Amino acid sequence: MITAIKGVRVRRAAAVVVTTGAMIATGVLGSAPAQAAVAKPTITAVGGYVMNNGSGKSLFTKNSTKKLSTGSTTKIMTALVVLSQSNLNLDKKVTIQKAYSDYIVANNYASNAKLIVGDKVTVRQLLYGLMLPSGCDAAYALADTYGSGSTRSARVKSFISKMNKKASSLGLTNTHFDSFDGIGNGNNYSTAKDLTKLASAAMKNGNFKAVVKTKSYTAKTITKTGATRTMGAWTNTNPLLGSYSGTIGVKTGSGPESKFCLVFAATRNGKTLIGTVLASSTIDNRAVDAKKLLNYGWQV
């Protein structure tokens, strides 16, 4: 009897051992092996930041709160201020002034939409001219139209003030604008984190989102004589559009002080990432840096 009982006990113990081993093997007991950590990318940009736009979670930072020149990424705020105007009429026609053309020439033929003096251009068209070819002439026209004052100078100053008020309302504490297009006067700066937050806010506007994801746009303007002029196509300067799957925006920037900048956004499998690289070393590295951050962001 005792031997039989011992045998039962032995068999039961063996069963427990086998069962326990099976549970461990199938991961019922204990935790599954941790996934290998994803290596943090190295970028040439002085400042970098990327976040999950849905949760707001920060995924990568490099000098993300360092104040740096923004170049034409400034135009994100230019567009947002215009689109935030009450009772905005995107079909409103704006007559192109000689001052806008002279401004381009005075600034060493800054990036422009090749707007023609005397033509009537809609606000919607100006937004495309602002964000795709990075038109400083379009930026000037919008600032002159949506600033307040009896002189052009006063209106421009008023518009820039609106840009800074908007920055403050969005909590962009390390951002300041002294220009409507990024051709600053020594006091036009932001950070990779602030610009990412700005882009996130701007991308909530359907009109903004439609503009910045567009690769090419052809405007039909009205000439002085009332004829229709078909402008040369404006091509988006964002190198990720068409070359990086899921890209939906947003804006490039460059200049002697800012070097090469890119605020970018992409969506894959219902997940949207938004980020910024500031002061990349070359125009090619700007795109490489952004792609590195996006690739990293999908994995973490």
TIVEX-329208 format. One line per field, with one value per residue (C-alpha): residue number from 1; residue in three letters; x, y, z. Coordinates in Angstrom, 1 decimal, padded with zeros to 4 digits. Example, Ala and Ser with C-alpha at 12.3 -4.5 7.8 and 13.67 -1.06 7.14 Angstrom:
BEGIN
num = (1  2)
residuo = (ALA  SER)
px = (012.3  013.7)
py = (-004.5  -001.1)
pz = (007.8  007.1)
//
This chain:
BEGIN
num = (1  2  3  4  5  6  7  8  9  10  11  12  13  14  15  16  17  18  19  20  21  22  23  24  25  26  27  28  29  30  31  32  33  34  35  36  37  38  39  40  41  42  43  44  45  46  47  48  49  50  51  52  53  54  55  56  57  58  59  60  61  62  63  64  65  66  67  68  69  70  71  72  73  74  75  76  77  78  79  80  81  82  83  84  85  86  87  88  89  90  91  92  93  94  95  96  97  98  99  100  101  102  103  104  105  106  107  108  109  110  111  112  113  114  115  116  117  118  119  120  121  122  123  124  125  126  127  128  129  130  131  132  133  134  135  136  137  138  139  140  141  142  143  144  145  146  147  148  149  150  151  152  153  154  155  156  157  158  159  160  161  162  163  164  165  166  167  168  169  170  171  172  173  174  175  176  177  178  179  180  181  182  183  184  185  186  187  188  189  190  191  192  193  194  195  196  197  198  199  200  201  202  203  204  205  206  207  208  209  210  211  212  213  214  215  216  217  218  219  220  221  222  223  224  225  226  227  228  229  230  231  232  233  234  235  236  237  238  239  240  241  242  243  244  245  246  247  248  249  250  251  252  253  254  255  256  257  258  259  260  261  262  263  264  265  266  267  268  269  270  271  272  273  274  275  276  277  278  279  280  281  282  283  284  285  286  287  288  289  290  291  292  293  294  295  296  297  298  299  300)
residuo = (MET  ILE  THR  ALA  ILE  LYS  GLY  VAL  ARG  VAL  ARG  ARG  ALA  ALA  ALA  VAL  VAL  VAL  THR  THR  GLY  ALA  MET  ILE  ALA  THR  GLY  VAL  LEU  GLY  SER  ALA  PRO  ALA  GLN  ALA  ALA  VAL  ALA  LYS  PRO  THR  ILE  THR  ALA  VAL  GLY  GLY  TYR  VAL  MET  ASN  ASN  GLY  SER  GLY  LYS  SER  LEU  PHE  THR  LYS  ASN  SER  THR  LYS  LYS  LEU  SER  THR  GLY  SER  THR  THR  LYS  ILE  MET  THR  ALA  LEU  VAL  VAL  LEU  SER  GLN  SER  ASN  LEU  ASN  LEU  ASP  LYS  LYS  VAL  THR  ILE  GLN  LYS  ALA  TYR  SER  ASP  TYR  ILE  VAL  ALA  ASN  ASN  TYR  ALA  SER  ASN  ALA  LYS  LEU  ILE  VAL  GLY  ASP  LYS  VAL  THR  VAL  ARG  GLN  LEU  LEU  TYR  GLY  LEU  MET  LEU  PRO  SER  GLY  CYS  ASP  ALA  ALA  TYR  ALA  LEU  ALA  ASP  THR  TYR  GLY  SER  GLY  SER  THR  ARG  SER  ALA  ARG  VAL  LYS  SER  PHE  ILE  SER  LYS  MET  ASN  LYS  LYS  ALA  SER  SER  LEU  GLY  LEU  THR  ASN  THR  HIS  PHE  ASP  SER  PHE  ASP  GLY  ILE  GLY  ASN  GLY  ASN  ASN  TYR  SER  THR  ALA  LYS  ASP  LEU  THR  LYS  LEU  ALA  SER  ALA  ALA  MET  LYS  ASN  GLY  ASN  PHE  LYS  ALA  VAL  VAL  LYS  THR  LYS  SER  TYR  THR  ALA  LYS  THR  ILE  THR  LYS  THR  GLY  ALA  THR  ARG  THR  MET  GLY  ALA  TRP  THR  ASN  THR  ASN  PRO  LEU  LEU  GLY  SER  TYR  SER  GLY  THR  ILE  GLY  VAL  LYS  THR  GLY  SER  GLY  PRO  GLU  SER  LYS  PHE  CYS  LEU  VAL  PHE  ALA  ALA  THR  ARG  ASN  GLY  LYS  THR  LEU  ILE  GLY  THR  VAL  LEU  ALA  SER  SER  THR  ILE  ASP  ASN  ARG  ALA  VAL  ASP  ALA  LYS  LYS  LEU  LEU  ASN  TYR  GLY  TRP  GLN  VAL)
px = (000.0  002.7  004.6  001.5  000.9  004.5  004.1  001.0  002.9  005.8  003.6  001.7  005.0  006.2  003.0  003.4  006.9  005.8  002.9  005.0  007.7  005.0  003.6  007.1  007.7  004.5  005.1  002.2  004.6  007.1  007.3  008.2  011.7  012.0  012.4  015.8  016.0  015.8  019.0  018.6  019.5  022.4  021.5  023.6  021.0  021.8  018.3  015.8  012.5  009.8  006.5  003.5  000.9  -002.0  -000.7  001.7  004.4  008.0  009.9  013.2  015.0  018.3  018.8  015.0  014.7  017.8  016.8  017.8  017.1  014.1  014.4  011.3  009.7  008.5  005.9  004.0  003.0  002.4  -000.2  -001.7  -002.3  -004.0  -006.1  -007.1  -008.7  -012.4  -014.7  -011.8  -012.7  -010.1  -011.5  -010.8  -008.6  -005.4  -003.7  000.1  002.0  005.4  006.7  006.4  008.5  011.1  011.4  012.4  015.1  016.3  016.8  019.0  016.1  014.7  012.6  009.4  006.2  007.0  003.9  003.3  002.7  -000.9  -002.3  -005.2  -004.5  -006.8  -005.9  -006.1  -003.6  -001.3  -001.2  -000.1  002.5  003.6  004.0  005.0  007.7  008.2  007.2  008.4  006.4  003.3  004.2  004.5  001.1  -000.6  001.1  000.1  -003.5  -004.1  -002.1  -003.8  -002.7  -002.8  000.6  002.2  004.9  002.3  000.4  003.5  004.4  000.9  000.9  004.2  002.7  -000.2  002.4  004.0  000.6  -000.3  003.0  002.2  -001.3  000.1  002.6  005.6  007.8  011.1  009.8  009.9  009.3  010.6  009.6  006.7  008.8  011.9  014.2  014.8  016.5  018.4  015.4  013.6  014.0  012.3  013.2  012.7  010.1  008.2  008.1  006.7  004.0  003.2  003.0  000.7  -001.6  -001.5  -002.3  -005.6  -006.7  -008.1  -007.1  -003.5  -003.3  -004.6  -002.0  001.1  000.5  000.2  003.2  002.3  -000.2  -001.0  -002.7  -004.9  -004.7  -006.4  -004.3  -004.6  -006.7  -009.1  -007.6  -006.7  -003.0  -002.0  001.1  004.0  003.4  004.5  006.4  006.5  010.1  009.4  011.8  009.8  006.7  006.8  010.0  008.9  005.7  003.0  004.3  001.6  003.7  004.9  007.7  011.3  013.6  017.1  019.5  023.0  022.1  019.4  021.3  018.8  015.6  012.6  009.3  007.8  004.7  003.8  001.0  001.2  -001.3  -003.3  -000.3  000.9  004.4  005.4  008.9  011.5  015.2  016.9  020.3  021.1  024.5  023.4  020.2  020.5  021.2  018.1  016.0  018.2  017.9  014.1  013.8  015.9  013.7  010.5  011.9  012.8  009.4  007.5  009.5  009.3)
py = (000.0  002.3  001.6  002.2  005.5  006.5  005.5  007.7  010.5  010.1  010.1  013.2  015.0  014.1  015.4  018.7  019.0  018.3  020.7  023.4  022.9  023.3  026.4  028.0  026.9  028.5  031.7  031.2  031.4  034.2  037.0  036.7  037.7  041.5  042.8  044.1  047.9  050.0  051.9  055.7  057.3  059.7  062.9  065.7  068.3  070.5  070.1  067.2  066.1  063.7  062.8  060.6  063.1  061.1  060.8  063.7  061.4  062.5  059.7  061.4  064.5  066.2  069.7  070.0  073.1  074.9  078.2  078.1  080.1  078.6  079.8  079.3  076.9  080.2  080.2  077.5  080.2  082.7  080.2  079.4  083.1  083.6  080.5  081.5  084.8  085.1  085.0  084.0  084.0  081.9  083.1  086.8  088.3  090.1  092.4  091.8  095.0  096.0  096.1  092.3  091.9  094.5  092.7  089.5  091.3  093.2  089.8  088.3  086.8  084.9  081.9  083.1  082.1  084.3  086.4  089.1  092.7  093.7  090.2  089.3  086.1  084.4  083.9  080.1  080.5  082.6  079.8  077.3  079.8  080.3  076.6  074.8  076.9  078.8  082.1  085.1  087.2  085.3  085.7  089.4  089.6  087.7  089.8  093.0  091.7  090.4  092.9  096.1  099.6  102.5  101.8  098.7  098.8  099.1  096.1  093.9  094.8  094.0  090.7  089.7  090.6  088.2  085.5  086.0  086.1  082.8  081.3  082.4  081.0  077.6  077.6  078.0  079.5  079.3  080.9  084.4  085.9  089.1  088.3  086.9  084.5  083.6  086.3  087.5  090.5  088.6  087.7  085.0  081.7  078.6  075.1  071.6  070.9  074.2  073.8  070.3  071.5  074.3  071.9  069.6  072.6  073.6  070.1  070.2  072.8  071.0  073.8  073.8  070.0  070.0  072.5  070.9  067.4  068.7  068.0  070.4  073.2  075.4  078.7  080.6  084.3  087.4  089.9  093.7  093.4  090.8  087.9  084.6  083.8  080.2  080.4  078.0  075.0  075.4  072.3  071.4  071.8  069.0  066.2  063.5  063.9  061.1  059.6  058.5  056.4  058.1  061.6  064.3  067.5  070.0  072.6  073.1  075.9  077.0  079.9  081.0  081.1  078.3  075.9  073.2  072.6  070.4  070.1  066.8  064.6  061.1  058.6  054.8  052.3  054.9  056.3  059.9  061.1  064.8  066.1  068.7  068.8  072.2  073.1  069.9  070.0  069.7  069.7  066.0  065.3  067.2  064.5  061.7  063.0  063.3  059.8  058.4  060.0  058.7  055.2  055.3  056.6  053.7  051.3  052.8)
pz = (000.0  001.0  -002.2  -004.3  -002.6  -003.1  -006.8  -007.1  -005.4  -007.7  -010.8  -009.5  -008.8  -012.3  -013.7  -011.8  -013.1  -016.7  -016.4  -014.9  -017.6  -020.3  -018.7  -018.6  -022.2  -023.4  -021.3  -019.0  -016.0  -016.1  -018.6  -022.3  -023.3  -023.8  -027.3  -028.2  -027.7  -030.8  -031.4  -031.1  -034.5  -035.0  -037.0  -038.4  -037.3  -034.3  -033.1  -033.5  -032.2  -033.1  -031.3  -031.6  -032.7  -031.3  -027.7  -027.7  -026.5  -027.1  -029.0  -029.8  -028.6  -029.5  -028.3  -028.7  -026.6  -028.1  -029.7  -033.4  -036.6  -038.3  -041.9  -044.0  -041.5  -040.1  -042.9  -041.0  -038.5  -041.3  -042.8  -039.4  -038.6  -041.9  -041.5  -037.9  -039.1  -038.3  -041.3  -043.6  -047.3  -049.1  -052.4  -051.6  -054.3  -053.4  -055.9  -056.1  -055.3  -056.7  -053.1  -052.9  -056.0  -054.8  -051.5  -053.3  -055.3  -052.2  -050.5  -053.1  -055.1  -052.1  -052.7  -054.4  -056.2  -059.2  -058.5  -061.1  -060.2  -060.8  -060.9  -058.7  -056.7  -054.2  -050.6  -051.2  -054.1  -051.9  -049.3  -051.9  -053.2  -049.6  -048.6  -051.8  -053.5  -050.2  -051.7  -049.7  -052.1  -051.1  -047.4  -047.9  -049.7  -046.8  -044.1  -045.9  -046.3  -042.8  -040.7  -039.4  -040.0  -042.5  -044.0  -045.3  -042.7  -039.9  -041.4  -041.6  -038.0  -036.9  -038.7  -037.0  -033.7  -034.4  -035.1  -031.7  -030.0  -031.7  -030.5  -027.0  -027.1  -028.2  -025.4  -027.6  -024.9  -026.8  -030.0  -031.4  -034.8  -036.3  -039.9  -041.8  -043.9  -042.0  -043.4  -039.9  -038.3  -035.7  -033.4  -035.4  -033.6  -032.4  -031.2  -032.7  -030.0  -030.4  -034.2  -033.9  -031.6  -034.0  -036.9  -034.8  -034.2  -037.8  -039.1  -037.3  -039.8  -042.9  -045.3  -044.0  -044.2  -047.8  -048.9  -047.3  -048.6  -052.2  -054.4  -057.3  -057.8  -060.8  -060.1  -062.5  -061.7  -063.1  -064.9  -064.9  -068.1  -066.7  -068.6  -067.0  -066.5  -065.9  -063.6  -063.8  -061.6  -057.9  -056.7  -053.1  -051.7  -049.1  -050.2  -048.3  -050.4  -052.9  -051.5  -048.1  -047.7  -045.6  -045.8  -045.3  -044.8  -043.8  -044.5  -045.4  -044.4  -045.2  -045.0  -044.0  -040.3  -040.2  -042.5  -043.5  -041.6  -042.1  -040.2  -041.3  -040.7  -041.8  -041.2  -041.3  -040.0  -038.3  -036.4  -037.2  -036.3  -036.4  -036.0  -036.8  -037.7  -037.4  -038.8  -040.6  -042.3  -045.9  -048.0  -048.5  -044.8  -043.9  -045.6  -044.3  -040.7  -041.0  -042.4  -039.6  -037.0  -038.7  -039.0  -035.3  -034.4  -035.9  -033.8  -030.4)
//
